Amino acid sequence: MRKAEKIQFILDELEKLYPQAECALHYSKPYELLIATRLSAQCTDERVNKVTPALFEKYTTLEAFAEADFDELCEMVHSCGFFRAKAKSIIEMSRDILERFDGRVPDNIEDLTSLSGIGRKTANLICGDIYGKPAIIADTHCIRLSNRLGLATSTNPEIVERQLKAAIPPERQTKFCHNLVHHGRAICDARKPDCAACPLTSVCVYVKKKSHL
């Protein structure tokens, strides 16, 4: 099977499995996704989704976050871990968006990554989910699965991002990354992947290597 055919097969099979796959974080406004994603660093989406309803109810605007009391915000996001750094980032990024971008969450990687605490993974998520731009969200699931499938050859997020951008059609990139998250949680676990239940075994480098052990 040629590389292009392999990629087409992987994309199609994942979309069959997860036709409704989308970002697991709950939000209703662009800046809420930005904040939720910042909170998700080294924390589960499930935990973040338990914290954000009260958070977004208390701080109903970007201005409210920009003016938030640091200690109060720390208390609200405490269970997400690294709460001081995250609270500091949330206040600083909110102020930055208001002062530098007229209250609008930026729509490009350069401006997004200039915000406090925002890296390329979060920036790509915003570009893809909020603005519908081609985006590779190189989180742990994306990196693990793309390497197992032979679509990437590195654990460095930026290298994986570049490799997948070159391989995956632009219009399918964001959905592909969300599908990888769902597949990583449902079947392709980090420690014990359920290869027997996976429709991608015929093109999986990990399976081929394992079978030769």
C-alpha positions as CSV (number, residue, x, y, z in Angstrom):
1,M,0.0,0.0,0.0
2,R,1.4,3.4,-1.0
3,K,1.8,6.1,1.6
4,A,-1.1,8.2,0.2
5,E,-3.4,5.1,0.2
6,K,-2.3,4.3,3.8
7,I,-3.1,7.8,5.0
8,Q,-6.5,7.8,3.2
9,F,-7.3,4.4,4.8
10,I,-6.3,5.7,8.3
11,L,-8.3,8.9,8.0
12,D,-11.4,7.1,6.7
13,E,-11.3,4.3,9.3
14,L,-11.0,6.8,12.1
15,E,-13.8,8.9,10.9
16,K,-16.0,5.8,10.7
17,L,-15.2,5.0,14.3
18,Y,-15.6,8.5,15.6
19,P,-17.9,10.5,13.3
20,Q,-18.8,13.0,16.1
21,A,-15.3,13.4,17.6
22,E,-14.6,16.9,18.7
23,C,-12.6,18.7,21.4
24,A,-13.5,17.2,24.8
25,L,-13.2,20.5,26.7
26,H,-16.5,22.4,27.3
27,Y,-16.7,26.0,26.3
28,S,-19.1,28.5,24.7
29,K,-16.7,31.4,23.8
30,P,-13.3,31.4,22.1
31,Y,-11.5,32.7,25.2
32,E,-13.1,30.0,27.3
33,L,-11.5,27.3,25.2
34,L,-8.2,29.1,25.5
35,I,-8.6,29.1,29.3
36,A,-9.8,25.6,29.5
37,T,-6.9,24.4,27.4
38,R,-4.4,26.2,29.6
39,L,-6.0,24.5,32.6
40,S,-5.7,21.1,30.9
41,A,-1.9,21.2,30.9
42,Q,-0.8,18.1,33.0
43,C,-4.4,17.7,34.0
44,T,-7.3,15.6,32.5
45,D,-10.0,17.1,30.4
46,E,-12.5,15.5,32.8
47,R,-11.1,17.4,35.7
48,V,-11.1,20.7,33.8
49,N,-14.7,20.2,32.7
50,K,-15.6,19.9,36.4
51,V,-13.9,23.1,37.2
52,T,-14.9,25.4,34.3
53,P,-18.7,25.6,34.8
54,A,-18.3,27.5,38.1
55,L,-15.3,29.4,36.8
56,F,-17.1,30.7,33.7
57,E,-20.2,31.4,35.8
58,K,-18.1,33.6,38.2
59,Y,-16.1,35.3,35.5
60,T,-18.5,35.9,32.7
61,T,-16.4,38.1,30.5
62,L,-12.8,38.5,29.4
63,E,-12.6,41.7,31.4
64,A,-13.7,39.8,34.5
65,F,-10.8,37.4,34.1
66,A,-8.4,40.3,33.4
67,E,-9.5,41.9,36.7
68,A,-9.7,38.7,38.7
69,D,-8.3,38.5,42.2
70,F,-5.2,36.2,41.9
71,D,-5.8,34.3,45.2
72,E,-9.5,33.7,44.4
73,L,-8.7,32.5,40.9
74,C,-6.0,30.2,42.4
75,E,-8.6,28.7,44.7
76,M,-11.0,28.0,41.9
77,V,-8.5,26.3,39.6
78,H,-6.5,24.6,42.5
79,S,-7.7,21.0,41.6
80,C,-6.2,21.3,38.1
81,G,-2.7,21.4,39.5
82,F,0.0,24.0,39.0
83,F,-2.7,26.4,39.9
84,R,-0.5,29.5,40.6
85,A,1.1,29.4,37.2
86,K,-2.2,28.7,35.5
87,A,-4.0,31.5,37.3
88,K,-1.2,33.9,36.5
89,S,-1.4,32.9,32.8
90,I,-5.2,33.3,32.7
91,I,-5.1,36.8,34.1
92,E,-2.1,37.9,31.9
93,M,-3.5,36.4,28.7
94,S,-6.9,38.0,29.3
95,R,-5.3,41.4,29.8
96,D,-3.1,40.9,26.7
97,I,-6.1,39.9,24.5
98,L,-7.9,43.0,25.6
99,E,-5.0,45.4,25.3
100,R,-3.2,44.0,22.2
101,F,-6.0,42.3,20.2
102,D,-9.1,44.5,21.0
103,G,-10.7,41.7,23.0
104,R,-10.5,39.1,20.2
105,V,-8.7,35.8,20.6
106,P,-6.0,35.8,17.9
107,D,-6.4,33.6,14.9
108,N,-2.8,32.8,14.1
109,I,0.0,30.7,15.8
110,E,2.4,33.6,16.2
111,D,0.0,35.9,18.1
112,L,-1.5,33.0,20.1
113,T,1.9,31.8,21.3
114,S,2.8,35.3,22.4
115,L,0.2,35.0,25.1
116,S,1.1,33.9,28.6
117,G,1.3,30.1,29.0
118,I,0.2,29.4,25.4
119,G,2.2,26.9,23.4
120,R,1.8,25.5,19.9
121,K,-0.6,22.7,20.9
122,T,-3.1,25.2,22.3
123,A,-2.5,27.7,19.5
124,N,-3.3,25.0,16.9
125,L,-6.4,23.9,18.8
126,I,-7.7,27.5,18.7
127,C,-6.9,27.9,15.0
128,G,-8.5,24.6,14.2
129,D,-11.6,24.5,16.4
130,I,-12.4,28.2,16.6
131,Y,-11.3,29.5,13.2
132,G,-11.5,26.4,11.1
133,K,-8.0,26.6,9.9
134,P,-5.8,23.5,9.1
135,A,-4.2,22.6,12.4
136,I,-2.2,19.7,13.9
137,I,-2.7,19.5,17.7
138,A,0.3,17.5,18.8
139,D,-0.8,16.3,22.2
140,T,0.3,13.0,23.8
141,H,-2.3,10.9,21.9
142,C,-1.4,12.5,18.6
143,I,2.3,11.9,19.1
144,R,1.9,8.3,20.4
145,L,-0.5,7.2,17.7
146,S,1.1,8.9,14.8
147,N,4.4,7.2,15.7
148,R,2.8,3.8,16.1
149,L,1.1,4.2,12.7
150,G,4.3,5.3,11.1
151,L,3.1,8.8,10.2
152,A,5.7,10.4,12.4
153,T,9.2,9.5,13.6
154,S,9.7,11.7,16.6
155,T,8.4,12.4,20.1
156,N,9.1,16.1,19.7
157,P,5.8,17.9,19.3
158,E,7.0,20.5,16.8
159,I,8.6,17.8,14.6
160,V,5.4,15.7,14.7
161,E,3.4,18.7,13.8
162,R,5.5,19.4,10.8
163,Q,5.5,15.8,9.7
164,L,1.7,15.5,10.0
165,K,1.1,18.8,8.3
166,A,3.0,17.5,5.3
167,A,1.1,14.2,5.3
168,I,-2.5,14.9,6.2
169,P,-4.7,16.9,3.8
170,P,-5.3,20.4,5.3
171,E,-9.1,20.1,5.4
172,R,-8.9,16.9,7.5
173,Q,-6.1,17.8,10.0
174,T,-8.1,19.1,12.9
175,K,-10.7,16.3,12.8
176,F,-7.8,13.7,12.4
177,C,-6.2,15.0,15.7
178,H,-9.5,14.8,17.6
179,N,-10.0,11.3,16.2
180,L,-6.6,10.3,17.5
181,V,-7.5,11.5,21.0
182,H,-10.7,9.4,21.0
183,H,-8.8,6.4,19.6
184,G,-6.0,6.8,22.1
185,R,-8.5,6.8,24.9
186,A,-10.8,4.0,23.6
187,I,-8.3,1.5,22.0
188,C,-4.7,2.6,21.5
189,D,-3.8,3.0,25.2
190,A,-0.3,4.0,26.0
191,R,0.5,0.9,28.1
192,K,-2.0,-1.7,26.9
193,P,-3.3,-1.0,23.4
194,D,-6.2,-3.2,22.4
195,C,-4.8,-4.1,19.0
196,A,-7.5,-6.9,18.6
197,A,-10.2,-4.2,18.5
198,C,-8.3,-1.8,16.2
199,P,-9.2,-1.5,12.5
200,L,-5.8,0.0,11.7
201,T,-3.6,-3.1,12.5
202,S,-3.0,-3.8,8.8
203,V,-1.1,-0.5,8.5
204,C,0.3,-0.2,12.0
205,V,4.0,-0.2,12.4
206,Y,3.7,-0.9,16.1
207,V,1.7,-4.1,15.4
208,K,4.3,-5.2,12.8
209,K,7.2,-4.6,15.2
210,K,5.4,-6.4,18.0
211,S,4.7,-9.5,15.9
212,H,8.4,-9.9,15.1
213,L,9.4,-9.9,18.8
